Amino acid sequence: MAEKISSFIIENFPFELRADLDLLSRRIDVVNEDKQDELFKILRKYKIQNFVPILMGTNRCTFTWNGYIIKCAVEVAGTIDNKKEFEIANKLQQYVCQIYEITSNCHIMVCEYIQPFDTFEQMLEYKEEILSISHQLSLTYSFEDFVIDEKNFRKWGIRIGTNKPVCLDFADFIS
């Protein structure tokens, strides 16, 4: 008997939704600031509900849903970011969120749920640990936008069951 392979993405994101997301990432008639709204319209169209937005970046939108963090590319460059994170996540496991699954075109990525920081002040409570992680990572990687400031606090959170900060957005890492 053949073993059944389970896919969270295939089971929860219909093919048509994935196709609509691919089209959204290629649209030049919608400015980046409006692509998050367009993404949420697509999700609602396919009855994806109860998602909670975390971060709208330059080319991806991140939200929590069904106990996972979902990263959706809303620009073609977002697919590159998803692929880069997917490729290095295992090497950085203790410092970044775990990635469970990614679509073949890299538009949707399913990640471990990390409780994102709600405020910059909450991030500051973990300043020393984050600086230590940054130092460890800087021995192997160079990166931009990996600073402790009010712009970047939502790129970090706490791994469930621990009191350890981890990075949610690490597409800028270059080895």
C-alpha positions, 0 to 999 in steps of 0.5 A, a space after each residue: 500500500 502506498 504511503 499517503 503524503 500529507 501537505 498542509 498547503 495542498 489541503 488548505 490552499 486550493 490550486 485556484 488560490 495558489 494560481 491567484 496568488 501567483 498572478 497577484 505577485 506578477 501584477 504591475 497595476 497594483 502598488 505594493 502597499 495595496 497588495 496586502 489588501 489584494 492578498 486578503 481578498 484572495 484568502 477570503 474568496 477561498 474561505 480562508 478565515 481567522 488569519 492575523 496579519 503580522 508583517 507586510 514587508 517589501 515583497 511578502 505578507 506574513 500572517 498567522 493561521 491555524 497554528 502556523 505562520 504563513 509567508 506569502 510572496 506578493 511580488 516575484 522578489 518575495 518568491 526569492 526571499 521565501 526560497 532563500 529562507 527555506 534553503 538556510 532555515 535548517 542551518 540556523 534552526 536555533 535562531 530562526 523559525 522552522 520552515 515546514 513546507 513551501 510551494 514549488 513556485 515559492 509563493 507560499 511558505 508554512 513556518 513554525 508558529 512563533 509568538 511575534 513581539 507586540 511592541 518594541 518595548 517587548 523586544 527590548 526585554 530580549 535585547 541582550 539575547 538578540 544581540 548575542 544571536 546577531 553576533 553568532 550569525 554575523 560570524 557566518 552571514 552578513 545581513 541588513 535590517 537586522 537591528 533592534 529598532 521600532 521598524 524591525 521589532 515584528 521580525 522577532 518573536 518568542 518560540 513557543 514553550 521557551 523564553 528564547 527569541 527567534 528571527 521571523 524574517 531572515 531573507 536578507 542573510 548572505 553567506 
